[in-house]
Amino acid sequence: QCYPRMRANDQSFSFSLWVNPTSTTSGGTLVHLSSNSNGNGTCYDLLVFTSTGALVCQWLYANNSADSAQGSVIPANTSTHVVVVYSYKSGVRLFINGQFSTSSNAGSFSVFDASSPWYITLGNKSPLGSSASLSCQSGSIPI
């Protein structure tokens, strides 16, 4: 799915989704963003599992570097509601089933502001493989 662009870097936004993974212990991408339709170009995994099943939220700064915050472990075979809130003044917050899970970067920060369309890939089964095999940005938490 292609969407017009990321919001301006000083505006807050959020997204939410329901997930029901069959497995969470082998890692995997829930939400992948890329400037190219094949998953490559300027890209990063916005929401991803670690190899231990923890949910990680990542974001791309205006300077094209990435950062991340690790949340709770998500149970397999269970519908789970996930909300990510990006706030220019408060940083990033992750909520799982309505409960606060983690946050990062309290204080103002600027996310990457794309001027051209970006592509959202859910589940990231891109033609090029996982984002680990691409030249995508990644935060400090191993995924």
C-alpha positions as CSV (number, residue, x, y, z in Angstrom):
1,Q,0.0,0.0,0.0
2,C,1.4,3.4,-0.9
3,Y,0.5,6.5,1.1
4,P,1.3,10.1,0.1
5,R,4.0,11.0,2.6
6,M,5.0,11.0,6.3
7,R,3.5,13.9,8.1
8,A,5.7,17.0,8.6
9,N,8.4,16.3,11.1
10,D,7.0,18.5,13.9
11,Q,3.5,17.0,13.9
12,S,2.2,14.2,16.1
13,F,0.5,11.1,14.7
14,S,-0.4,7.6,15.8
15,F,-1.4,4.2,14.2
16,S,-3.0,1.1,15.6
17,L,-3.5,-2.5,14.4
18,W,-4.6,-5.8,15.6
19,V,-2.1,-8.7,15.4
20,N,-2.5,-12.4,15.9
21,P,0.8,-14.0,15.1
22,T,1.2,-17.7,14.9
23,S,4.8,-17.4,16.2
24,T,6.7,-14.5,17.8
25,T,10.0,-16.2,18.7
26,S,11.6,-16.2,15.3
27,G,11.4,-12.4,14.8
28,G,9.6,-10.8,11.9
29,T,8.3,-7.5,10.7
30,L,4.8,-6.3,11.3
31,V,5.0,-2.9,9.6
32,H,7.8,-2.0,7.1
33,L,8.1,1.5,5.5
34,S,10.1,2.1,2.3
35,S,10.5,4.7,-0.5
36,N,10.5,2.0,-3.2
37,S,7.6,-0.4,-3.8
38,N,9.9,-3.4,-3.6
39,G,10.7,-2.6,0.1
40,N,14.1,-1.1,-0.6
41,G,15.4,2.5,-0.9
42,T,15.1,4.6,2.2
43,C,13.5,2.0,4.5
44,Y,13.0,0.7,8.0
45,D,10.8,-1.6,10.1
46,L,8.4,0.6,12.0
47,L,7.1,-2.3,14.1
48,V,9.0,-5.6,14.4
49,F,9.5,-8.6,16.7
50,T,12.8,-9.5,18.3
51,S,13.9,-13.2,18.2
52,T,12.5,-13.5,21.8
53,G,9.1,-12.2,20.8
54,A,9.3,-8.7,22.2
55,L,7.7,-6.0,20.1
56,V,10.0,-3.2,19.0
57,C,9.0,0.2,17.6
58,Q,11.5,2.0,15.4
59,W,11.6,5.4,13.9
60,L,13.7,7.3,11.4
61,Y,15.0,10.7,12.4
62,A,15.2,13.7,10.1
63,N,19.0,13.0,9.8
64,N,18.3,9.5,8.4
65,S,19.4,7.7,11.5
66,A,17.1,5.2,13.3
67,D,16.3,4.5,16.9
68,S,14.1,2.1,18.7
69,A,12.2,1.2,21.9
70,Q,11.5,-2.3,23.1
71,G,8.1,-3.2,24.5
72,S,6.6,-6.3,26.0
73,V,6.5,-9.9,24.6
74,I,3.4,-10.5,22.5
75,P,1.7,-13.9,22.9
76,A,1.3,-16.2,19.9
77,N,-2.1,-17.2,18.7
78,T,-3.8,-14.4,20.6
79,S,-5.4,-11.2,19.1
80,T,-3.5,-8.2,20.5
81,H,-4.2,-4.5,19.9
82,V,-1.0,-2.4,19.3
83,V,-0.9,1.4,19.3
84,V,2.1,3.5,18.5
85,V,2.0,7.3,19.3
86,Y,4.6,9.6,17.8
87,S,4.6,13.0,19.6
88,Y,6.8,15.8,18.6
89,K,6.9,17.0,22.3
90,S,6.8,13.6,24.1
91,G,8.6,11.1,21.9
92,V,7.3,7.7,21.0
93,R,5.0,5.6,23.1
94,L,3.9,2.0,22.6
95,F,0.6,0.6,24.0
96,I,-0.3,-3.1,24.0
97,N,-4.0,-4.0,24.7
98,G,-4.5,-0.4,26.0
99,Q,-1.7,-0.7,28.5
100,F,1.4,1.4,28.3
101,S,4.4,-0.8,27.3
102,T,7.4,1.5,26.6
103,S,8.4,5.0,25.5
104,S,11.5,6.7,24.3
105,N,12.9,10.2,23.6
106,A,10.9,12.3,26.0
107,G,11.2,15.8,24.7
108,S,11.0,17.1,21.1
109,F,12.4,15.1,18.2
110,S,11.9,15.2,14.4
111,V,11.0,12.1,12.4
112,F,12.0,11.7,8.8
113,D,9.9,13.9,6.6
114,A,9.5,12.3,3.2
115,S,8.5,14.5,0.3
116,S,7.6,11.6,-2.0
117,P,5.3,8.7,-1.5
118,W,6.2,5.9,0.9
119,Y,5.1,2.3,0.8
120,I,3.7,0.4,3.8
121,T,4.2,-3.4,3.8
122,L,2.4,-5.4,6.5
123,G,4.1,-8.7,7.4
124,N,7.0,-7.7,5.1
125,K,7.1,-10.6,2.7
126,S,8.8,-8.3,0.2
127,P,10.2,-9.6,-3.1
128,L,13.7,-8.8,-1.7
129,G,13.3,-10.7,1.5
130,S,13.4,-9.4,5.1
131,S,14.6,-5.9,5.8
132,A,17.7,-7.4,7.4
133,S,18.8,-8.4,3.9
134,L,18.1,-4.9,2.6
135,S,20.1,-1.8,3.3
136,C,17.4,-0.5,5.6
137,Q,18.0,1.6,8.7
138,S,17.7,-0.1,12.1
139,G,17.7,1.1,15.7
140,S,19.9,0.0,18.5
141,I,17.8,-3.0,19.6
142,P,18.8,-6.2,17.7
143,I,15.9,-7.5,15.6
